[in-house]
C-alpha cells in the first residue's frame, strides 16, 4: 500500500493503543490478508496476531514471521488460539462477511470482558453523497452507514 496509507495506519494504530491503554496487551486482527496491517501493528509494544481464511495468504504471513492462524470465525463456539484478547481490529473486511453478527458474537467469546474493537468499513453515506459508484464492489456483501454499523 501507499506511503500515505502506511502513515495513516501507523497514526490510527498509535491512537487506538494509547486511547485504550493497550501497551503490552494482545490484539487480534480478523481478516489479516497478507499481513500488511499486522506488520505495522507489530511495530508497537503489543502482541499482535491474526486469523485469515485463505491458505495462500496465511503462508505469506508465516513467511514474514507473523503470528497468523488459518481459520474463519462465525460461530460462538469458535476459539481463536491465544484467546482471550484485549482488543481486535477488522479493517475493510467486515463488509465481506456473509454473517457479520455471527462473527461478532464469536469474536466476543474470544475477548476479555473489557475487550475493545476497531471496525472500519466503506462509508455508504459518503459513497452516495459523492457519487462514488466505483466503490460498489462485487465481493462486498454489505454496505454500512454510521447508523447501520452501530
C-alpha positions in Angstrom: 0.0 0.0 0.0 1.0 3.6 -0.4 3.2 5.6 1.9 0.2 7.9 2.8 -1.9 4.8 3.8 1.0 3.4 5.8 1.4 6.8 7.7 -2.4 6.9 8.2 -2.5 3.4 9.7 0.5 3.9 11.9 -1.1 7.1 13.4 -4.5 5.2 13.7 -2.9 2.3 15.5 -0.9 4.6 17.7 -4.0 6.5 18.8 -6.0 3.3 19.3 -3.4 1.7 21.5 -2.9 4.9 23.5 -6.7 5.6 23.9 -7.4 2.2 25.3 -4.2 1.6 27.2 -3.3 -1.4 25.1 0.5 -1.3 25.6 1.7 -4.9 26.3 -1.7 -6.3 25.5 -2.9 -8.9 23.0 -4.6 -7.7 19.8 -6.1 -9.9 17.1 -6.7 -8.9 13.5 -9.7 -10.6 11.8 -9.1 -11.0 8.1 -5.4 -10.5 8.1 -4.9 -11.0 4.3 -1.2 -10.9 3.5 -0.3 -9.2 6.8 0.2 -5.6 5.7 -1.6 -4.1 8.7 -0.4 -6.8 11.2 3.2 -5.9 10.3 2.5 -2.2 11.2 0.7 -3.2 14.4 3.8 -5.2 15.4 5.8 -2.0 15.5 4.1 -1.2 18.8 4.5 -2.6 22.3 1.7 -5.2 21.9 1.3 -8.8 20.9 -0.4 -8.7 17.5 -1.8 -11.8 15.9 -4.3 -12.5 13.2 -6.6 -15.0 11.6 -7.1 -15.5 7.9 -9.2 -17.9 5.9 -7.1 -18.0 2.6 -4.3 -20.6 2.9 -2.0 -18.8 0.5 -2.3 -15.6 2.5 -1.6 -17.4 5.7 1.5 -19.0 4.1 2.7 -15.5 3.1 2.2 -14.2 6.7 4.1 -17.1 8.1 7.0 -16.5 5.7 7.0 -12.9 7.2 7.2 -14.4 10.7 3.7 -13.1 11.6 1.6 -14.8 14.2 -1.3 -15.8 11.9 -3.7 -18.8 12.1 -5.8 -20.2 9.3 -9.4 -20.0 10.4 -12.7 -18.4 9.9 -15.0 -17.5 12.8 -18.8 -17.3 12.6 -19.9 -19.5 15.5 -19.8 -18.5 19.2 -18.1 -21.9 19.9 -15.1 -21.0 17.7 -12.0 -20.5 19.8 -9.1 -18.5 18.4 -5.6 -19.7 19.5 -4.2 -17.3 22.1 -7.6 -16.1 23.3 -8.8 -14.2 25.2 -7.6 -11.0 23.5 -7.7 -7.4 24.9 -8.7 -5.9 21.5 -9.4 -6.6 17.9 -9.4 -4.9 14.6 -11.2 -5.6 11.3 -10.2 -3.2 8.5 -12.1 -3.2 5.3 -13.1 -6.9 5.7 -16.3 -6.7 7.7 -18.4 -5.8 4.6 -17.2 -9.1 3.0 -18.6 -11.3 5.8 -21.8 -13.3 5.0 -22.9 -13.3 8.7 -21.3 -10.3 10.4 -23.4 -10.6 13.5 -22.3 -14.2 14.0 -18.7 -13.3 13.5 -19.1 -10.5 16.2 -20.7 -13.0 18.6 -17.8 -15.4 18.0 -15.3 -12.7 18.4 -17.0 -11.5 21.7 -16.4 -15.0 23.1 -12.6 -14.6 22.3 -12.2 -11.2 24.1 -11.6 -10.2 27.7 -14.6 -8.8 29.5 -13.4 -5.3 28.8 -12.2 -6.0 25.2 -12.4 -3.3 22.7 -12.5 -3.3 18.9 -11.9 -1.2 15.8 -14.0 -1.9 12.7 -13.5 0.1 9.5 -15.9 -0.3 6.5 -16.6 1.8 3.4 -19.0 4.6 4.3 -22.2 4.1 2.3 -23.5 7.6 3.0 -20.3 9.1 1.6 -20.4 6.8 -1.5 -24.0 8.0 -2.3 -23.3 11.7 -1.4 -20.1 11.8 -3.6 -21.4 9.6 -6.4 -18.5 7.2 -5.9 -20.2 4.3 -7.6 -16.8 2.8 -8.4 -16.8 1.8 -4.7 -19.5 -0.8 -5.4 -17.5 -4.0 -5.5 -19.0 -7.4 -6.2 -17.4 -9.1 -3.2 -18.9 -6.5 -0.7 -21.9 -8.3 0.7 -23.0 -5.4 2.9 -22.7 -1.6 2.8 -22.9 0.3 6.1 -23.9 3.8 7.2 -22.8 5.0 10.6 -26.3 4.1 11.9 -26.4 0.6 10.4 -22.9 -0.3 11.6 -23.8 0.8 15.1 
